[in-house]
Amino acid sequence: MDLFSPKHLLIILLVVLVVFGTKKLRTIGSDLGQAVRGFKESMKEGEREGETPPPAPVEARQLPAQERDKAAAGEKASTTEKTSV
């Protein structure tokens, strides 16, 4: 005996229809359709993001000696002000 014969599937469908009702089944069907559409859109969006190359890395620059000394002096002044308060 086949478990999924058309006769068995019809009985299962009838039981589900009686238990949930037509309005609830329609709502469940539309919600399920929207979820599947959203999933497909996010998959396509993910594929598009995967195809774009990553941004170029930012290179670090070294400050000239004068600017480096000024920056270091400013950092020392700000740390002493914080500790002296």
N, CA, C and O atoms as a printed pandas DataFrame, in Angstrom:
     atom_number atom_name residue_name chain_id  residue_number  x_coord  y_coord  z_coord
0              1         N          MET        A               1    0.834   -1.164    0.000
1              2        CA          MET        A               1    0.000    0.000    0.000
2              3         C          MET        A               1    0.893    1.247    0.000
3              4         O          MET        A               1    1.820    1.355    0.803
4              5         N          ASP        A               2    0.609    2.168   -0.891
5              6        CA          ASP        A               2    1.407    3.380   -1.037
6              7         C          ASP        A               2    0.991    4.419    0.006
7              8         O          ASP        A               2   -0.196    4.694    0.181
8              9         N          LEU        A               3    1.967    4.984    0.686
9             10        CA          LEU        A               3    1.677    5.964    1.733
10            11         C          LEU        A               3    1.163    7.283    1.156
11            12         O          LEU        A               3    0.283    7.911    1.746
12            13         N          PHE        A               4    1.695    7.704    0.022
13            14        CA          PHE        A               4    1.318    8.978   -0.571
14            15         C          PHE        A               4    0.449    8.800   -1.815
15            16         O          PHE        A               4    0.683    9.444   -2.838
16            17         N          SER        A               5   -0.511    7.964   -1.730
17            18        CA          SER        A               5   -1.420    7.791   -2.859
18            19         C          SER        A               5   -2.360    8.999   -2.919
19            20         O          SER        A               5   -2.548    9.672   -1.905
20            21         N          PRO        A               6   -2.941    9.285   -4.057
21            22        CA          PRO        A               6   -3.835   10.435   -4.179
22            23         C          PRO        A               6   -4.996   10.396   -3.175
23            24         O          PRO        A               6   -5.449   11.437   -2.699
24            25         N          LYS        A               7   -5.460    9.210   -2.866
25            26        CA          LYS        A               7   -6.555    9.069   -1.909
26            27         C          LYS        A               7   -6.120    9.541   -0.518
27            28         O          LYS        A               7   -6.868   10.251    0.155
28            29         N          HIS        A               8   -4.926    9.155   -0.089
29            30        CA          HIS        A               8   -4.416    9.568    1.220
30            31         C          HIS        A               8   -4.143   11.075    1.261
31            32         O          HIS        A               8   -4.447   11.742    2.250
32            33         N          LEU        A               9   -3.577   11.593    0.198
33            34        CA          LEU        A               9   -3.292   13.022    0.158
34            35         C          LEU        A               9   -4.571   13.854    0.212
35            36         O          LEU        A               9   -4.589   14.915    0.836
36            37         N          LEU        A              10   -5.626   13.393   -0.424
37            38        CA          LEU        A              10   -6.904   14.094   -0.399
38            39         C          LEU        A              10   -7.495   14.106    1.010
39            40         O          LEU        A              10   -8.047   15.116    1.448
40            41         N          ILE        A              11   -7.379   12.989    1.712
41            42        CA          ILE        A              11   -7.876   12.918    3.093
42            43         C          ILE        A              11   -7.082   13.867    3.986
43            44         O          ILE        A              11   -7.663   14.570    4.813
44            45         N          ILE        A              12   -5.760   13.892    3.827
45            46        CA          ILE        A              12   -4.918   14.793    4.622
46            47         C          ILE        A              12   -5.281   16.245    4.333
47            48         O          ILE        A              12   -5.380   17.046    5.262
48            49         N          LEU        A              13   -5.480   16.597    3.076
49            50        CA          LEU        A              13   -5.854   17.949    2.696
50            51         C          LEU        A              13   -7.185   18.350    3.316
51            52         O          LEU        A              13   -7.332   19.476    3.791
52            53         N          LEU        A              14   -8.155   17.443    3.315
53            54        CA          LEU        A              14   -9.454   17.710    3.919
54            55         C          LEU        A              14   -9.341   17.953    5.421
55            56         O          LEU        A              14   -9.979   18.863    5.949
56            57         N          VAL        A              15   -8.536   17.148    6.112
57            58        CA          VAL        A              15   -8.352   17.313    7.553
58            59         C          VAL        A              15   -7.697   18.665    7.850
59            60         O          VAL        A              15   -8.113   19.370    8.770
60            61         N          VAL        A              16   -6.682   19.022    7.079
61            62        CA          VAL        A              16   -6.005   20.306    7.268
62            63         C          VAL        A              16   -6.975   21.457    7.016
63            64         O          VAL        A              16   -6.955   22.450    7.743
64            65         N          LEU        A              17   -7.810   21.339    6.011
65            66        CA          LEU        A              17   -8.793   22.364    5.683
66            67         C          LEU        A              17   -9.799   22.539    6.811
67            68         O          LEU        A              17  -10.169   23.666    7.140
68            69         N          VAL        A              18  -10.239   21.453    7.398
69            70        CA          VAL        A              18  -11.202   21.523    8.496
70            71         C          VAL        A              18  -10.551   22.118    9.739
71            72         O          VAL        A              18  -11.168   22.929   10.430
72            73         N          VAL        A              19   -9.332   21.733   10.026
73            74        CA          VAL        A              19   -8.667   22.201   11.238
74            75         C          VAL        A              19   -8.330   23.684   11.148
75            76         O          VAL        A              19   -8.613   24.430   12.085
76            77         N          PHE        A              20   -7.734   24.132   10.044
77            78        CA          PHE        A              20   -7.278   25.510    9.944
78            79         C          PHE        A              20   -8.304   26.453    9.326
79            80         O          PHE        A              20   -8.323   27.633    9.677
80            81         N          GLY        A              21   -9.130   25.993    8.448
81            82        CA          GLY        A              21  -10.086   26.864    7.767
82            83         C          GLY        A              21   -9.444   27.508    6.551
83            84         O          GLY        A              21   -8.221   27.593    6.448
84            85         N          THR        A              22  -10.295   27.963    5.625
85            86        CA          THR        A              22   -9.775   28.501    4.365
86            87         C          THR        A              22   -9.069   29.834    4.554
87            88         O          THR        A              22   -8.051   30.087    3.909
88            89         N          LYS        A              23   -9.589   30.694    5.428
89            90        CA          LYS        A              23   -8.988   32.018    5.618
90            91         C          LYS        A              23   -7.569   31.887    6.195
91            92         O          LYS        A              23   -6.636   32.548    5.738
92            93         N          LYS        A              24   -7.435   31.036    7.189
93            94        CA          LYS        A              24   -6.124   30.842    7.817
94            95         C          LYS        A              24   -5.137   30.231    6.820
95            96         O          LYS        A              24   -3.968   30.614    6.797
96            97         N          LEU        A              25   -5.593   29.292    6.004
97            98        CA          LEU        A              25   -4.713   28.683    5.007
98            99         C          LEU        A              25   -4.260   29.702    3.973
99           100         O          LEU        A              25   -3.108   29.681    3.541
100          101         N          ARG        A              26   -5.170   30.603    3.570
101          102        CA          ARG        A              26   -4.801   31.649    2.613
102          103         C          ARG        A              26   -3.730   32.567    3.211
103          104         O          ARG        A              26   -2.768   32.940    2.538
104          105         N          THR        A              27   -3.913   32.922    4.481
105          106        CA          THR        A              27   -2.938   33.801    5.134
106          107         C          THR        A              27   -1.588   33.113    5.267
107          108         O          THR        A              27   -0.544   33.719    5.026
108          109         N          ILE        A              28   -1.618   31.855    5.648
109          110        CA          ILE        A              28   -0.366   31.102    5.777
110          111         C          ILE        A              28    0.329   31.007    4.421
111          112         O          ILE        A              28    1.548   31.152    4.335
112          113         N          GLY        A              29   -0.443   30.764    3.365
113          114        CA          GLY        A              29    0.133   30.659    2.023
114          115         C          GLY        A              29    0.765   31.955    1.562
115          116         O          GLY        A              29    1.854   31.941    0.988
116          117         N          SER        A              30    0.098   33.083    1.805
117          118        CA          SER        A              30    0.660   34.368    1.366
118          119         C          SER        A              30    1.889   34.729    2.192
119          120         O          SER        A              30    2.861   35.260    1.655
120          121         N          ASP        A              31    1.855   34.446    3.499
121          122        CA          ASP        A              31    3.028   34.711    4.339
122          123         C          ASP        A              31    4.224   33.862    3.915
123          124         O          ASP        A              31    5.362   34.331    3.893
124          125         N          LEU        A              32    3.948   32.623    3.585
125          126        CA          LEU        A              32    5.013   31.730    3.131
126          127         C          LEU        A              32    5.594   32.215    1.805
127          128         O          LEU        A              32    6.808   32.168    1.603
128          129         N          GLY        A              33    4.726   32.684    0.895
129          130        CA          GLY        A              33    5.190   33.213   -0.393
130          131         C          GLY        A              33    6.064   34.444   -0.222
131          132         O          GLY        A              33    7.084   34.579   -0.899
132          133         N          GLN        A              34    5.675   35.350    0.683
133          134        CA          GLN        A              34    6.477   36.541    0.937
134          135         C          GLN        A              34    7.826   36.174    1.541
135          136         O          GLN        A              34    8.843   36.785    1.213
136          137         N          ALA        A              35    7.836   35.191    2.413
137          138        CA          ALA        A              35    9.093   34.769    3.028
138          139         C          ALA        A              35   10.040   34.188    1.986
139          140         O          ALA        A              35   11.242   34.454    2.014
140          141         N          VAL        A              36    9.496   33.393    1.067
141          142        CA          VAL        A              36   10.327   32.794    0.023
142          143         C          VAL        A              36   10.872   33.879   -0.898
143          144         O          VAL        A              36   12.040   33.836   -1.284
144          145         N          ARG        A              37   10.020   34.867   -1.258
145          146        CA          ARG        A              37   10.488   35.975   -2.113
146          147         C          ARG        A              37   11.595   36.767   -1.420
147          148         O          ARG        A              37   12.603   37.102   -2.042
148          149         N          GLY        A              38   11.413   37.062   -0.146
149          150        CA          GLY        A              38   12.438   37.787    0.602
150          151         C          GLY        A              38   13.744   37.023    0.669
151          152         O          GLY        A              38   14.821   37.608    0.559
152          153         N          PHE        A              39   13.649   35.711    0.850
153          154        CA          PHE        A              39   14.845   34.880    0.899
154          155         C          PHE        A              39   15.582   34.900   -0.427
155          156         O          PHE        A              39   16.808   35.010   -0.458
156          157         N          LYS        A              40   14.833   34.793   -1.536
157          158        CA          LYS        A              40   15.454   34.814   -2.861
158          159         C          LYS        A              40   16.130   36.155   -3.131
159          160         O          LYS        A              40   17.231   36.197   -3.680
160          161         N          GLU        A              41   15.469   37.259   -2.743
161          162        CA          GLU        A              41   16.054   38.584   -2.945
162          163         C          GLU        A              41   17.345   38.740   -2.153
163          164         O          GLU        A              41   18.322   39.290   -2.661
164          165         N          SER        A              42   17.355   38.263   -0.917
165          166        CA          SER        A              42   18.568   38.387   -0.111
166          167         C          SER        A              42   19.693   37.513   -0.660
167          168         O          SER        A              42   20.865   37.878   -0.567
168          169         N          MET        A              43   19.345   36.368   -1.228
169          170        CA          MET        A              43   20.369   35.521   -1.849
170          171         C          MET        A              43   20.979   36.214   -3.064
171          172         O          MET        A              43   22.196   36.181   -3.250
172          173         N          LYS        A              44   20.136   36.845   -3.896
173          174        CA          LYS        A              44   20.642   37.563   -5.061
174          175         C          LYS        A              44   21.508   38.738   -4.626
175          176         O          LYS        A              44   22.547   39.007   -5.229
176          177         N          GLU        A              45   21.080   39.438   -3.579
177          178        CA          GLU        A              45   21.842   40.581   -3.063
178          179         C          GLU        A              45   23.197   40.119   -2.531
179          180         O          GLU        A              45   24.207   40.792   -2.738
180          181         N          GLY        A              46   23.221   38.991   -1.857
181          182        CA          GLY        A              46   24.473   38.441   -1.352
182          183         C          GLY        A              46   25.415   38.047   -2.474
183          184         O          GLY        A              46   26.628   38.223   -2.360
184          185         N          GLU        A              47   24.867   37.518   -3.553
185          186        CA          GLU        A              47   25.704   37.155   -4.694
186          187         C          GLU        A              47   26.293   38.402   -5.340
187          188         O          GLU        A              47   27.451   38.402   -5.758
188          189         N          ARG        A              48   25.490   39.470   -5.420
189          190        CA          ARG        A              48   26.001   40.715   -6.012
190          191         C          ARG        A              48   27.112   41.302   -5.145
191          192         O          ARG        A              48   28.105   41.807   -5.670
192          193         N          GLU        A              49   26.952   41.239   -3.820
193          194        CA          GLU        A              49   27.989   41.757   -2.928
194          195         C          GLU        A              49   29.260   40.923   -3.033
195          196         O          GLU        A              49   30.363   41.458   -2.917
196          197         N          GLY        A              50   29.118   39.634   -3.249
197          198        CA          GLY        A              50   30.272   38.749   -3.373
198          199         C          GLY        A              50   31.046   38.989   -4.650
199          200         O          GLY        A              50   32.246   38.718   -4.705
200          201         N          GLU        A              51   30.381   39.495   -5.684
201          202        CA          GLU        A              51   31.046   39.739   -6.960
202          203         C          GLU        A              51   31.863   41.027   -6.954
203          204         O          GLU        A              51   32.834   41.132   -7.703
204          205         N          THR        A              52   31.500   42.008   -6.132
205          206        CA          THR        A              52   32.226   43.273   -6.098
206          207         C          THR        A              52   33.555   43.065   -5.381
207          208         O          THR        A              52   33.608   42.377   -4.362
208          209         N          PRO        A              53   34.630   43.655   -5.906
209          210        CA          PRO        A              53   35.930   43.487   -5.255
210          211         C          PRO        A              53   35.981   44.269   -3.949
211          212         O          PRO        A              53   35.326   45.304   -3.825
212          213         N          PRO        A              54   36.740   43.794   -2.985
213          214        CA          PRO        A              54   36.846   44.509   -1.722
214          215         C          PRO        A              54   37.572   45.839   -1.926
215          216         O          PRO        A              54   38.364   45.967   -2.860
216          217         N          PRO        A              55   37.318   46.824   -1.071
217          218        CA          PRO        A              55   37.982   48.112   -1.228
218          219         C          PRO        A              55   39.491   47.987   -1.018
219          220         O          PRO        A              55   39.959   47.111   -0.290
220          221         N          ALA        A              56   40.233   48.868   -1.659
221          222        CA          ALA        A              56   41.688   48.840   -1.556
222          223         C          ALA        A              56   42.100   49.208   -0.129
223          224         O          ALA        A              56   41.482   50.076    0.488
224          225         N          PRO        A              57   43.136   48.555    0.397
225          226        CA          PRO        A              57   43.563   48.876    1.761
226          227         C          PRO        A              57   44.158   50.275    1.834
227          228         O          PRO        A              57   44.776   50.754    0.882
228          229         N          VAL        A              58   43.966   50.913    2.961
229          230        CA          VAL        A              58   44.484   52.264    3.171
230          231         C          VAL        A              58   45.929   52.148    3.642
231          232         O          VAL        A              58   46.241   51.386    4.558
232          233         N          GLU        A              59   46.796   52.909    3.006
233          234        CA          GLU        A              59   48.211   52.858    3.371
234          235         C          GLU        A              59   48.499   53.852    4.486
235          236         O          GLU        A              59   47.964   54.961    4.499
236          237         N          ALA        A              60   49.341   53.446    5.413
237          238        CA          ALA        A              60   49.730   54.325    6.504
238          239         C          ALA        A              60   50.862   55.231    6.029
239          240         O          ALA        A              60   51.778   54.794    5.332
240          241         N          ARG        A              61   50.780   56.499    6.419
241          242        CA          ARG        A              61   51.847   57.428    6.060
242          243         C          ARG        A              61   52.573   57.854    7.325
243          244         O          ARG        A              61   51.977   57.972    8.396
244          245         N          GLN        A              62   53.854   58.078    7.181
245          246        CA          GLN        A              62   54.641   58.539    8.309
246          247         C          GLN        A              62   54.703   60.059    8.257
247          248         O          GLN        A              62   54.945   60.649    7.205
248          249         N          LEU        A              63   54.479   60.684    9.415
249          250        CA          LEU        A              63   54.516   62.143    9.486
250          251         C          LEU        A              63   55.956   62.636    9.419
251          252         O          LEU        A              63   56.870   61.961    9.891
252          253         N          PRO        A              64   56.155   63.802    8.838
253          254        CA          PRO        A              64   57.503   64.387    8.884
254          255         C          PRO        A              64   57.919   64.622   10.331
255          256         O          PRO        A              64   57.073   64.667   11.223
256          257         N          ALA        A              65   59.226   64.773   10.565
257          258        CA          ALA        A              65   59.767   64.870   11.921
258          259         C          ALA        A              65   59.151   66.024   12.708
259          260         O          ALA        A              65   58.835   65.850   13.885
260          261         N          GLN        A              66   58.969   67.193   12.100
261          262        CA          GLN        A              66   58.418   68.346   12.821
262          263         C          GLN        A              66   56.985   68.081   13.278
263          264         O          GLN        A              66   56.640   68.353   14.427
264          265         N          GLU        A              67   56.159   67.556   12.394
265          266        CA          GLU        A              67   54.765   67.290   12.748
266          267         C          GLU        A              67   54.667   66.187   13.791
267          268         O          GLU        A              67   53.796   66.221   14.660
268          269         N          ARG        A              68   55.570   65.201   13.701
269          270        CA          ARG        A              68   55.563   64.105   14.668
270          271         C          ARG        A              68   55.903   64.635   16.057
271          272         O          ARG        A              68   55.290   64.227   17.043
272          273         N          ASP        A              69   56.885   65.549   16.140
273          274        CA          ASP        A              69   57.259   66.118   17.426
274          275         C          ASP        A              69   56.112   66.946   18.008
275          276         O          ASP        A              69   55.858   66.900   19.212
276          277         N          LYS        A              70   55.425   67.700   17.155
277          278        CA          LYS        A              70   54.283   68.512   17.624
278          279         C          LYS        A              70   53.174   67.605   18.148
279          280         O          LYS        A              70   52.579   67.887   19.187
280          281         N          ALA        A              71   52.897   66.520   17.432
281          282        CA          ALA        A              71   51.841   65.601   17.843
282          283         C          ALA        A              71   52.204   64.932   19.168
283          284         O          ALA        A              71   51.348   64.771   20.038
284          285         N          ALA        A              72   53.457   64.545   19.321
285          286        CA          ALA        A              72   53.899   63.909   20.557
286          287         C          ALA        A              72   53.812   64.885   21.720
287          288         O          ALA        A              72   53.420   64.499   22.822
288          289         N          ALA        A              73   54.174   66.151   21.489
289          290        CA          ALA        A              73   54.097   67.157   22.543
290          291         C          ALA        A              73   52.641   67.396   22.939
291          292         O          ALA        A              73   52.342   67.579   24.119
292          293         N          GLY        A              74   51.750   67.394   21.976
293          294        CA          GLY        A              74   50.322   67.575   22.262
294          295         C          GLY        A              74   49.754   66.416   23.062
295          296         O          GLY        A              74   48.915   66.618   23.940
296          297         N          GLU        A              75   50.202   65.212   22.770
297          298        CA          GLU        A              75   49.732   64.038   23.513
298          299         C          GLU        A              75   50.237   64.077   24.946
299          300         O          GLU        A              75   49.503   63.735   25.874
300          301         N          LYS        A              76   51.490   64.492   25.133
301          302        CA          LYS        A              76   52.044   64.566   26.490
302          303         C          LYS        A              76   51.297   65.605   27.304
303          304         O          LYS        A              76   51.016   65.391   28.484
304          305         N          ALA        A              77   50.973   66.734   26.677
305          306        CA          ALA        A              77   50.266   67.798   27.384
306          307         C          ALA        A              77   48.870   67.346   27.779
307          308         O          ALA        A              77   48.415   67.644   28.884
308          309         N          SER        A              78   48.199   66.648   26.917
309          310        CA          SER        A              78   46.833   66.209   27.224
310          311         C          SER        A              78   46.832   65.140   28.319
311          312         O          SER        A              78   45.902   65.094   29.125
312          313         N          THR        A              79   47.850   64.286   28.365
313          314        CA          THR        A              79   47.881   63.248   29.410
314          315         C          THR        A              79   48.221   63.854   30.754
315          316         O          THR        A              79   47.700   63.401   31.773
316          317         N          THR        A              80   49.082   64.871   30.795
317          318        CA          THR        A              80   49.423   65.479   32.074
318          319         C          THR        A              80   48.243   66.290   32.597
319          320         O          THR        A              80   48.042   66.377   33.809
320          321         N          GLU        A              81   47.467   66.879   31.703
321          322        CA          GLU        A              81   46.299   67.620   32.142
322          323         C          GLU        A              81   45.271   66.677   32.759
323          324         O          GLU        A              81   44.630   67.036   33.747
324          325         N          LYS        A              82   45.105   65.513   32.213
325          326        CA          LYS        A              82   44.129   64.561   32.729
326          327         C          LYS        A              82   44.535   64.048   34.098
327          328         O          LYS        A              82   43.682   63.874   34.968
328          329         N          THR        A              83   45.834   63.800   34.306
329          330        CA          THR        A              83   46.269   63.229   35.580
330          331         C          THR        A              83   46.365   64.275   36.666
331          332         O          THR        A              83   46.255   63.933   37.843
332          333         N          SER        A              84   46.566   65.537   36.322
333          334        CA          SER        A              84   46.730   66.560   37.340
334          335         C          SER        A              84   45.398   67.038   37.901
335          336         O          SER        A              84   45.382   67.737   38.914
336          337         N          VAL        A              85   44.296   66.690   37.282
337          338        CA          VAL        A              85   42.991   67.168   37.741
338          339         C          VAL        A              85   42.501   66.398   38.901
339          340         O          VAL        A              85   41.416   66.674   39.411
